[in-house]
Amino acid sequence: MPRKSEGLRVVRRTDTGSLTIEGTVAGERIRRRASSNNYRLAKEEAATLEAEILRSEWHGPRRGARPFAEAVSLYLDADQRSPGTHRRLQLILEAAGDVKLAQVNQQLLNRIAKAVLAPDAAPATLKRGIITPVRAVMSLAFKNGWCDQPPYFVIPKERPGRTNYLLPDDATRLVLASRPSMRMLVEFVLGTGARMAEALELDWNDIDLQGARATFWRTKGGKRRIAHLPPGLVASLANLPYREGAVIRRPDRREYADRDRLGGGQMKTAWRLTKARANIDPDLTQHDLRHTWASWHYALYRDPLRLKLEGGWVSLDQVERYVHLMPQGHEAAIEAFWRGDAIRAVVDTGPQAVGVSC
């Protein structure tokens, strides 16, 4: 049974003259400023609030009546979420304000995006940074019966752009221009096609030098993926002065404090300087190293299904962009790079052979 209710009343404050709704309903103490200073409207608001509290006491909260913040907490507690996800949802909560689940719609999403993202943010950034996490929170809330249905959000179309990649000579120049920590990351992604988060999260327990393979447990597709390690990369890994903890480390050999689901942003300055030293296209991103691996893989094996499986893509459509991306005639140079021959040859003859200034 509902607990004894004293009811709500409207009181005008003597100090400010504003109207306040106060009282106790179903054991819940209420004291809040009325939305209007019109006494009749304030009484209607108090009656509506009292009826909603009593209904919740009998039947539980209405679907959609729970705070969005409560759904975010449900989502974060439901599974182990990365620090990046926690930060992203915190920014979204701050921008959304005190809203109910029923108020989460396209208009709210637009307001959040305007507050959180840069004005010129790409559609992919909007999708990854706002739409995807909000949709995940609302989907879980729906599964728990907290709302009638997850909201529909308009996903902006991404304009197809040019896929950047490196030729083997460019990749060699980039490796030689890299400082040790960056060099290991560049070699690793070029040798395995790992995403930045996968590379930065990789632990030595997941490296098998004897079997020449690395296991990625937390992938974008959610499935374990095993990557082949080419001979040159095996040699580079074997020469590292440590064999435990993170494989990719800071220049001082300490582990990155936050390795979970990072995209390499914590080393963007080092990346920019490395490209400048190597005289590489300034627009080349760290993720373009994965594009490079994929284009090399197809150039050698001409097998899109194998590329899809080894690269961890969900569908063949996603690897179609790499078909015929790499011009013919570079197959021997790719094999030499993956064997480590290209790097050793330049080291033996001097960096001037590929135009790297020391």
LUMKOL-69543 format. One record per residue: z negated, x, y negated of N, C-alpha, C in turn. Coordinates in pm, whole numbers, padded with zeros to 5 digits, always signed. Example, Ala and Ser with C-alpha at 12.3 -4.5 7.8 and 13.67 -1.06 7.14 Angstrom:
BEGIN
-00780+01319+00569-00780+01230+00450-00780+01320+00330;-00708+01285+00225-00714+01367+00106-00787+01290-00003;
This chain:
BEGIN
+00000+00084+00120+00000+00000+00000+00000+00087-00125;+00060+00034-00232+00053+00110-00355-00090+00117-00405;-00119+00224-00470-00252+00238-00527-00268+00149-00650;-00390+00126-00691-00418+00039-00806-00348+00093-00929;-00282+00002-01002-00206+00042-01119-00270-00013-01245;-00290+00070-01343-00345+00028-01471-00233-00016-01565;-00111+00026-01538+00000-00013-01624+00021+00083-01740;+00134+00068-01804+00170+00153-01918+00163+00072-02047;+00128+00137-02154+00122+00074-02285+00189+00165-02388;+00226+00106-02497+00290+00180-02605+00190+00195-02719;+00169+00319-02760+00071+00349-02865+00141+00426-02976;+00112+00386-03100+00167+00461-03213+00066+00567-03258;+00111+00690-03261+00022+00800-03299-00009+00793-03449;-00138+00816-03479-00178+00808-03619-00134+00930-03700;-00116+01043-03632-00083+01165-03707+00066+01174-03741;+00152+01135-03647+00297+01149-03669+00368+01015-03687;+00304+00908-03644+00368+00777-03653+00465+00748-03540;+00483+00842-03449+00575+00821-03337+00510+00737-03229;+00595+00676-03145+00546+00593-03037+00533+00674-02909;+00424+00650-02837+00397+00722-02712+00373+00622-02600;+00432+00651-02485+00408+00569-02365+00301+00639-02283;+00193+00567-02255+00086+00630-02180+00017+00529-02089;-00053+00583-01991-00123+00499-01895-00114+00558-01756;-00158+00482-01656-00156+00528-01517-00085+00423-01433;+00010+00470-01351+00083+00381-01261+00084+00444-01123;+00037+00370-01024+00035+00419-00885-00033+00554-00874;-00142+00570-00951-00217+00694-00946-00156+00808-01024;-00042+00783-01090+00025+00889-01166-00003+00870-01315;-00059+00973-01376-00093+00969-01518+00033+00997-01599;+00067+00908-01691+00188+00920-01772+00150+00933-01919;+00209+01027-01985+00196+01039-02132+00321+01109-02182;+00406+01032-02250+00531+01089-02300+00573+01016-02427;+00649+01085-02507+00699+01024-02630+00811+00927-02595;+00811+00811-02658+00916+00713-02635+01048+00762-02694;+01156+00717-02637+01288+00759-02684+01322+00699-02819;+01254+00590-02856+01283+00522-02982+01152+00494-03055;+01158+00491-03186+01041+00454-03266+01038+00305-03295;+01133+00231-03235+01132+00085-03243+01037+00034-03136;+00936-00044-03179+00831-00085-03086+00886-00168-02971;+00980-00259-02999+01035-00344-02894+01111-00261-02791;+01191-00165-02837+01266-00079-02746+01173+00011-02665;+01067+00059-02729+00971+00144-02659+00900+00066-02548;+00870-00066-02572+00806-00147-02469+00901-00168-02350;+01030-00188-02381+01128-00203-02273+01137-00074-02190;+01132+00039-02258+01136+00168-02188+01014+00184-02100;+00896+00146-02150+00773+00157-02071+00779+00067-01948;+00831-00056-01966+00841-00148-01853+00938-00095-01747;+01050-00038-01792+01148+00018-01698+01089+00136-01622;+01018+00223-01693+00956+00339-01630+00851+00296-01529;+00770+00196-01565+00666+00147-01474+00728+00088-01348;+00836+00011-01364+00902-00048-01248+00962+00058-01156;+01017+00164-01215+01076+00270-01134+00969+00346-01055;+00854+00370-01118+00745+00440-01049+00692+00355-00933;+00676+00224-00957+00626+00136-00852+00726+00125-00738;+00856+00118-00772+00958+00112-00667+00953+00238-00580;+00938+00354-00644+00931+00479-00569+00808+00483-00480;+00698+00421-00527+00576+00417-00448+00597+00335-00320;+00674+00227-00331+00700+00144-00215+00809+00201-00126;+00920+00240-00186+01041+00273-00109+01079+00421-00112;+01006+00499-00188+01046+00638-00206+01143+00649-00323;+01168+00771-00370+01255+00789-00487+01396+00737-00461;+01458+00683-00565+01598+00642-00554+01684+00764-00525;+01794+00740-00455+01888+00848-00435+01946+00890-00570;+01944+01018-00594+01993+01069-00721+01887+01080-00827;+01765+01030-00797+01659+01032-00897+01581+01164-00899;+01596+01242-00795+01524+01370-00791+01584+01467-00892;+01504+01559-00943+01557+01659-01038+01655+01754-00967;+01756+01794-01041+01852+01892-00989+01779+02021-00952;+01676+02055-01031+01599+02177-01003+01534+02172-00866;+01493+02052-00822+01432+02038-00691+01535+02063-00580;+01659+02018-00605+01766+02042-00507+01801+02190-00500;+01795+02259-00613+01819+02403-00614+01713+02474-00531;+01588+02434-00547+01479+02494-00469+01500+02467-00320;+01543+02346-00287+01571+02312-00147+01678+02405-00090;+01782+02428-00168+01893+02513-00123+01848+02657-00104;+01771+02709-00198+01727+02849-00191+01629+02871-00075;+01550+02769-00043+01451+02782+00064+01510+02755+00202;+01629+02694+00207+01687+02654+00335+01737+02772+00416;+01767+02882+00349+01821+02999+00419+01792+03121+00333;+01817+03237+00389+01798+03360+00313+01915+03375+00216;+01887+03361+00089+01990+03372-00013+01980+03508-00082;+02091+03557-00130+02095+03688-00191+02034+03683-00331;+01988+03797-00382+01939+03802-00521+02045+03755-00620;+02171+03785-00591+02278+03740-00679+02286+03589-00686;+02268+03521-00572+02269+03375-00569+02151+03319-00647;+02034+03381-00632+01916+03338-00708+01941+03349-00857;+01998+03461-00901+02023+03481-01044+02125+03380-01095;+02231+03359-01019+02337+03268-01062+02284+03126-01077;+02204+03081-00980+02151+02945-00987+02046+02931-01098;+01975+03038-01127+01880+03034-01237+01951+03015-01370;+02063+03085-01388+02142+03068-01511+02197+02926-01520;+02241+02872-01407+02294+02736-01405+02185+02635-01440;+02064+02656-01386+01952+02566-01416+01917+02568-01564;+01913+02687-01621+01879+02699-01764+01982+02629-01850;+02110+02638-01810+02215+02573-01888+02216+02422-01866;+02180+02376-01746+02184+02232-01714+02070+02157-01780;+01955+02221-01790+01839+02152-01846+01774+02061-01743;+01691+01968-01792+01616+01878-01704+01702+01757-01670;+01785+01770-01567+01875+01661-01528+01844+01615-01387;+01878+01490-01358+01863+01434-01225+01990+01459-01145;+01979+01445-01013+02095+01464-00928+02208+01368-00964;+02173+01247-01002+02276+01149-01037+02352+01188-01163;+02298+01280-01240+02362+01322-01365+02451+01445-01347;+02455+01498-01226+02539+01615-01200+02682+01567-01178;+02766+01590-01277+02905+01545-01272+02995+01648-01340;+03120+01614-01358+03215+01708-01416+03178+01744-01558;+03126+01648-01634+03089+01675-01772+02975+01778-01780;+02877+01761-01691+02767+01857-01688+02819+01995-01647;+02908+01997-01548+02963+02124-01502+03036+02195-01616;+03112+02120-01694+03183+02180-01808+03085+02238-01909;+02974+02166-01930+02874+02216-02025+02808+02343-01973;+02780+02348-01844+02721+02468-01785+02816+02586-01798;+02942+02563-01765+03041+02670-01772+03054+02724-01913;+03051+02635-02012+03062+02678-02151+02944+02764-02193;+02826+02732-02138+02705+02807-02174+02693+02940-02099;+02743+02945-01977+02721+03061-01891+02836+03161-01894;+02959+03111-01898+03076+03198-01885+03138+03231-02020;+03213+03340-02021+03287+03378-02141+03398+03276-02166;+03439+03259-02293+03543+03159-02324+03674+03184-02249;+03704+03310-02221+03831+03342-02155+03813+03368-02005;+03706+03314-01947+03680+03336-01805+03794+03281-01721;+03832+03357-01619+03942+03318-01531+03900+03199-01443;+03998+03120-01398+03966+03009-01307+03887+03053-01184;+03921+03170-01132+03849+03220-01014+03702+03245-01045;+03673+03290-01168+03534+03313-01209+03459+03182-01219;+03524+03080-01275+03462+02947-01284+03432+02892-01145;+03526+02908-01055+03508+02856-00920+03394+02930-00849;+03397+03064-00857+03297+03144-00785+03159+03134-00848;+03154+03135-00982+03026+03145-01051+02956+03013-01077;+03031+02903-01085+02971+02774-01120+02998+02667-01014;+03125+02640-00989+03160+02527-00902+03105+02545-00761;+03129+02662-00701+03087+02684-00562+02935+02672-00543;+02852+02738-00625+02706+02724-00603+02655+02582-00631;+02706+02515-00735+02660+02379-00763+02701+02285-00650;+02823+02301-00601+02870+02217-00492+02787+02240-00366;+02747+02364-00340+02665+02394-00222+02528+02328-00233;+02469+02332-00352+02339+02268-00374+02348+02117-00354;+02452+02057-00412+02467+01912-00403+02501+01866-00261;+02575+01948-00188+02609+01914-00050+02484+01909+00036;+02394+02006+00019+02270+02006+00096+02180+01890+00055;+02177+01858-00074+02098+01744-00120+02150+01614-00058;+02281+01601-00047+02340+01483+00015+02302+01475+00164;+02307+01587+00234+02272+01589+00376+02126+01551+00398;+02043+01575+00297+01901+01540+00308+01873+01399+00254;+01978+01326+00217+01959+01189+00172+01909+01177+00030;+01925+01282-00050+01874+01280-00187+01974+01219-00285;+02100+01212-00248+02200+01151-00335+02303+01079-00249;+02374+00986-00309+02468+00903-00233+02584+00982-00179;+02634+01076-00257+02745+01160-00215+02752+01281-00306;+02806+01392-00255+02821+01508-00342+02929+01478-00446;+02912+01525-00569+03011+01496-00673+03142+01569-00649;+03247+01513-00704+03379+01578-00697+03398+01657-00825;+03436+01784-00811+03462+01869-00926+03608+01909-00928;+03664+01913-01046+03802+01958-01063+03804+02110-01053;+03880+02162-00959+03893+02307-00942+04019+02353-01012;+04006+02435-01115+04125+02479-01189+04217+02562-01102;+04345+02545-01123+04443+02620-01046+04447+02765-01093;+04451+02855-00997+04460+02997-01029+04606+03037-01037;+04640+03097-01148+04777+03143-01163+04801+03265-01076;+04907+03263-00996+04934+03378-00911+04962+03502-00996;+04898+03608-00961+04917+03731-01037+04973+03842-00949;+04999+03953-01011+05051+04067-00939+04940+04128-00854;+04972+04162-00731+04876+04225-00642+04884+04376-00661;+04778+04432-00715+04774+04577-00737+04743+04650-00607;+04805+04764-00587+04776+04848-00471+04816+04991-00505;+04775+05083-00420+04803+05226-00441+04899+05277-00336;+04987+05367-00377+05066+05444-00281+04977+05557-00229;+05008+05614-00115+04921+05718-00057+04893+05834-00152;+04993+05880-00226+04970+05991-00319+04871+05951-00429;+04884+05827-00478+04790+05780-00580+04648+05773-00523;+04637+05726-00399+04506+05715-00335+04443+05852-00316;+04524+05949-00279+04474+06086-00264+04421+06139-00396;+04495+06113-00501+04454+06158-00634+04323+06091-00676;+04310+05964-00643+04188+05891-00678+04067+05946-00604;+04085+05975-00474+03974+06031-00395+03930+06164-00451;+04026+06249-00483+03992+06384-00532+03927+06380-00670;+03956+06277-00748+03896+06266-00881+03759+06201-00877;+03717+06155-00760+03590+06082-00748+03473+06177-00729;+03361+06143-00788+03236+06212-00759+03191+06171-00618;+03099+06248-00555+03067+06223-00413+03034+06079-00377;+02949+06010-00454+02911+05874-00417+03029+05778-00429;+03104+05791-00538+03222+05706-00555+03329+05741-00452;+03341+05870-00421+03441+05913-00324+03417+05849-00187;+03290+05839-00147+03260+05779-00018+03298+05632-00018;+03272+05563-00128+03307+05422-00138+03459+05403-00135;+03532+05484-00210+03678+05474-00215+03737+05500-00077;+03693+05608-00013+03744+05640+00120+03713+05529+00220;+03593+05474+00209+03552+05374+00307+03636+05247+00294;+03657+05200+00172+03734+05076+00154+03880+05099+00189;+03934+05214+00150+04074+05244+00184+04093+05260+00334;+03987+05296+00404+03997+05317+00549+03965+05196+00633;+03894+05097+00575+03851+04981+00654+03893+04847+00596;+03929+04844+00468+03959+04716+00404+03835+04635+00375;+03718+04699+00372+03593+04626+00348+03592+04569+00206;+03533+04452+00192+03504+04401+00058+03391+04484+00000;+03380+04483-00133+03278+04565-00198+03138+04532-00147;+03107+04402-00135+02974+04364-00088+02950+04415+00054;+03052+04407+00139+03038+04453+00276+03011+04603+00281;+03083+04678+00197+03065+04824+00195+02927+04861+00144;+02882+04796+00037+02754+04832-00023+02636+04789+00064;+02654+04686+00145+02545+04639+00231+02540+04712+00365;+02643+04790+00396+02651+04851+00529+02535+04948+00553;+02473+04933+00668+02362+05018+00707+02408+05112+00818;+02344+05227+00829+02381+05324+00931+02366+05266+01072;+02277+05169+01088+02263+05106+01220+02390+05034+01264;+02477+05004+01168+02600+04931+01198+02722+05023+01203;+02699+05153+01205+02807+05252+01215+02803+05317+01353;+02917+05321+01419+02930+05388+01549+03038+05496+01533;+02993+05619+01503+03090+05727+01482+03162+05763+01611;+03090+05758+01723+03152+05791+01851+03263+05692+01885;+03236+05565+01862+03335+05463+01890+03428+05437+01774;+03404+05505+01660+03488+05492+01540+03499+05347+01494;+03384+05285+01469+03389+05148+01421+03265+05116+01338;+03281+05017+01252+03171+04967+01170+03162+04816+01188;+03042+04762+01190+03022+04618+01208+02968+04558+01080;+03038+04459+01028+02994+04386+00910+02936+04253+00957;+02810+04231+00925+02741+04111+00972+02749+03997+00872;+02740+04030+00745+02745+03926+00642+02880+03935+00572;+02972+03853+00614+03107+03856+00560+03134+03728+00480;+03242+03730+00407+03278+03613+00325+03303+03491+00413;+03363+03511+00529+03391+03400+00620+03273+03360+00705;+03163+03436+00698+03042+03403+00774+03043+03450+00918;+03149+03520+00960+03156+03568+01098+03149+03720+01102;+03088+03769+01206+03081+03915+01225+03223+03972+01235;+03241+04088+01172+03372+04153+01177+03353+04300+01212;+03436+04350+01300+03431+04490+01340+03553+04560+01284;+03530+04668+01211+03640+04743+01150+03658+04877+01220;+03783+04914+01241+03816+05045+01299+03803+05151+01191;+03743+05265+01227+03730+05376+01133+03836+05480+01164;+03928+05506+01071+04029+05609+01097+03965+05747+01104;+04031+05843+01168+03971+05977+01190+03922+06045+01064;+03999+06036+00956+03956+06101+00832+03826+06043+00780;+03809+05913+00791+03686+05849+00745+03569+05885+00836;+03593+05892+00966+03488+05934+01059+03436+06072+01022;+03528+06163+00989+03488+06299+00950+03405+06298+00822;+03446+06217+00725+03372+06210+00598+03232+06153+00620;+03223+06049+00703+03092+05990+00731+03003+06088+00807;+03062+06163+00901+02985+06258+00980+02929+06371+00894;+02994+06398+00783+02949+06507+00695+02846+06463+00592;+02812+06335+00589+02708+06290+00496+02574+06349+00536;+02489+06382+00439+02361+06448+00471+02250+06353+00515;+02281+06227+00540+02179+06131+00584+02240+06041+00689;+02154+05987+00777+02201+05902+00886+02113+05778+00903;+02052+05733+00797+01972+05610+00806+01979+05537+00672;+01951+05407+00677+01955+05327+00556+02098+05298+00513;+02115+05284+00384+02246+05249+00330+02345+05364+00348;+02469+05328+00380+02574+05429+00394+02625+05470+00256;+02651+05372+00170+02698+05399+00034+02576+05406-00057;+02562+05519-00127+02441+05540-00207+02473+05582-00349;+02371+05581-00431+02383+05624-00570+02407+05775-00574;+02450+05825-00690+02472+05970-00701+02349+06054-00667;+02228+05998-00689+02105+06072-00655+02063+06050-00510;+02152+05988-00431+02133+05962-00287+02030+05853-00259;+01980+05789-00362+01890+05676-00340+01972+05551-00313;+01913+05458-00238+01984+05333-00211+01989+05249-00338;+02095+05173-00352+02101+05078-00463+01988+04979-00447;+01918+04950-00556+01801+04862-00550+01839+04722-00504;+01959+04678-00537+02002+04544-00502+02140+04553-00439;+02143+04562-00306+02272+04579-00237+02334+04445-00197;+02255+04338-00198+02303+04212-00141+02411+04147-00226;+02528+04125-00166+02639+04050-00221+02683+04098-00357;+02671+04226-00382+02718+04281-00508+02865+04315-00496;+02934+04310-00608+03077+04335-00608+03114+04469-00666;+03021+04561-00678+03053+04692-00732+03032+04701-00882;+02982+04593-00944+02965+04594-01089+02867+04699-01138;+02771+04739-01051+02671+04836-01092+02728+04977-01103;+02855+04995-01065+02917+05127-01078+03048+05119-01155;+03058+05019-01244+03185+04999-01314+03216+05114-01410;+03114+05175-01469+03140+05288-01558+03195+05407-01480;+03133+05436-01365+03182+05546-01281+03325+05518-01234;+03354+05393-01204+03487+05355-01158+03590+05377-01269;+03555+05337-01390+03647+05354-01504+03675+05502-01529;+03571+05584-01524+03589+05728-01549+03669+05793-01437;+03648+05749-01314+03723+05804-01201+03872+05775-01217;+03906+05654-01256+04048+05618-01276+04109+05702-01388;+04031+05724-01491+04083+05803-01603+04110+05947-01560;+04018+06006-01483+04038+06143-01437+04159+06154-01344;+04183+06048-01265+04293+06051-01169+04425+06005-01231;+04420+05960-01357+04539+05908-01424+04597+05790-01346;+04506+05698-01309+04543+05578-01233+04544+05458-01327;+04625+05359-01295+04634+05236-01373+04495+05185-01410;+04462+05174-01540+04328+05127-01581+04295+04987-01530;+04397+04907-01502+04373+04770-01456+04339+04762-01307;+04349+04872-01236+04316+04872-01094+04168+04840-01075;+04138+04741-00993+03999+04704-00966+03953+04765-00834;+03823+04764-00813+03771+04812-00686+03821+04726-00570;+03837+04596-00595+03888+04508-00489+04034+04540-00455;+04106+04601-00549+04245+04639-00522+04253+04746-00412;+04144+04816-00386+04143+04910-00274+04156+04834-00141;+04100+04716-00135+04116+04631-00015+04262+04586-00004;+04322+04549-00119+04464+04514-00117+04548+04632-00068;+04510+04751-00110+04583+04870-00067+04576+04886+00084;+04454+04876+00138+04438+04888+00283+04525+04785+00355;+04525+04660+00307+04601+04554+00373+04750+04582+00368;+04800+04629+00255+04944+04658+00244+04981+04776+00333;+04894+04875+00344+04919+04989+00433+04918+04941+00579;+04821+04857+00613+04808+04808+00750+04936+04737+00792;+04987+04651+00708+05109+04580+00745+05230+04673+00751;+05234+04771+00659+05345+04865+00659+05354+04942+00790;+05239+04971+00851+05237+05047+00977+05258+04959+01099;+05194+04843+01103+05190+04765+01227+05279+04639+01225;+05318+04594+01108+05405+04476+01097+05352+04358+01179;+05221+04339+01174+05159+04234+01256+05061+04154+01169;+05105+04042+01111+05017+03966+01022+04894+03909+01093;+04907+03872+01221+04791+03818+01293+04684+03926+01310;+04726+04047+01344+04631+04157+01357+04566+04188+01223;+04645+04183+01115+04591+04208+00981+04487+04101+00946;+04517+03976+00977+04424+03866+00949+04291+03888+01020;+04297+03923+01148+04176+03941+01228+04095+04062+01183;+04163+04175+01163+04091+04297+01128+04042+04295+00983;+04109+04218+00897+04067+04210+00758+03970+04099+00730;+03951+04008+00826+03854+03902+00808+03902+03788+00721;+04034+03762+00718+04085+03647+00644+04081+03523+00731;+04075+03408+00670+04062+03283+00744+04196+03235+00797;+04302+03253+00720+04431+03201+00760+04541+03304+00738;+04654+03281+00804+04769+03369+00788+04827+03359+00647;+04810+03244+00583+04861+03227+00447+04799+03330+00353;+04674+03369+00380+04606+03462+00292+04658+03605+00304;+04724+03638+00414+04777+03774+00430+04925+03781+00397;+04983+03666+00366+05126+03664+00338+05161+03749+00216;+05068+03760+00122+05094+03837+00000+05118+03985+00029;+05070+04034+00145+05084+04177+00176+05211+04209+00254;+05281+04106+00297+05405+04129+00372+05511+04183+00275;+05566+04296+00309+05670+04363+00229+05620+04408+00092;+05488+04413+00072+05435+04462-00055+05458+04612-00068;+05432+04684+00038+05450+04830+00038+05597+04864+00068;+05664+04941-00019+05802+04980+00010+05809+05071+00133;+05921+05066+00200+05938+05148+00319+05946+05296+00282;+05913+05380+00379+05921+05524+00358+05787+05592+00338;+05679+05514+00335+05546+05572+00312+05461+05573+00439;+05518+05534+00551+05439+05521+00673+05374+05654+00714;+05448+05762+00709+05393+05893+00749+05280+05935+00655;+05296+05907+00525+05193+05943+00428+05066+05861+00449;+05082+05734+00487+04965+05650+00516+04889+05705+00636;+04962+05737+00741+04897+05791+00860+04827+05923+00829;+04889+06005+00745+04829+06133+00707+04700+06111+00629;+04702+06011+00540+04580+05981+00462+04469+05936+00555;+04499+05845+00647+04394+05793+00736+04346+05898+00836;+04429+05997+00865+04381+06108+00950+04299+06207+00870;+04310+06202+00740+04241+06298+00655+04325+06419+00624;+04449+06424+00675+04535+06540+00653+04569+06557+00506;+04599+06447+00437+04642+06455+00298+04533+06515+00210;+04410+06473+00232+04299+06525+00150+04275+06672+00180;+04275+06708+00309+04251+06847+00344+04361+06937+00292;+04484+06890+00295+04595+06972+00248+04582+07001+00100;+04540+06902+00021+04525+06922-00122+04407+07013-00152;+04297+06993-00077+04179+07080-00098+04216+07224-00069;+04296+07247+00037+04332+07382+00075+04424+07448-00026;+04515+07368-00088+04613+07426-00179+04573+07415-00326;+04467+07337-00352+04423+07323-00490+04460+07185-00544;+04372+07127-00630+04394+06993-00681+04519+06982-00767;+04572+07093-00819+04691+07086-00902+04810+07030-00826;+04804+07035-00691+04917+06988-00611+04944+06841-00633;+04843+06763-00670+04866+06622-00696+04834+06586-00840;+04822+06684-00921+04805+06658-01063+04667+06613-01104;+04563+06654-01035+04427+06618-01072+04368+06731-01154;+04320+06697-01272+04257+06799-01357+04110+06805-01331;+04058+06923-01315+03915+06937-01285+03835+06956-01414;
